[in-house]
Amino acid sequence: MGEAAMTQGKTLPVIHKVDTNKCTGCGVCVEQCPQQIMELYAFGSKKKARCKDLDLCVACLYCQKMCPEVAVTVEMPGVKLW
């Protein structure tokens, strides 16, 4: 669980999920991540996305918002993001 997301000066845990059934490995989330922590990795014979360093995630939600397959979910337990 990452701990870099800040809300009113408090560090909050971040949960980053990628649905491997939906992810096509297009790389949009990798391109859009301002922290450069999204990556594509070998998943069998395909490529899938994942967050490689949750501690650097600032929960900007770019990866979630930009994913054309709606495969990425960013959660902060106890915090309503929208």
C-alpha positions, 0 to 999 in steps of 0.5 A: 500500500502506498503512502504518498497521497496527501490530504490536508497535510496527512499521509493516506494509504493508496490502493492501486488496482488494475483489472488484468481482464480489462487491461489491454496493455495500451500504455495510456496510463504509463504515458499519463502518469505524472509521477512516472510510476506506471509500467507495462509488464509481461503477463503471460504472452501479453503486456499489462499495466501496474503501479511500480511504486505505490509510495510515490503515488499522489492519487491524481487519478490520471491513470484511472481517468485516462484508461480507455478500458476502465481497467485502473482503479485508485482507492484511498480507504476512508476518503471519498475521491469524487 
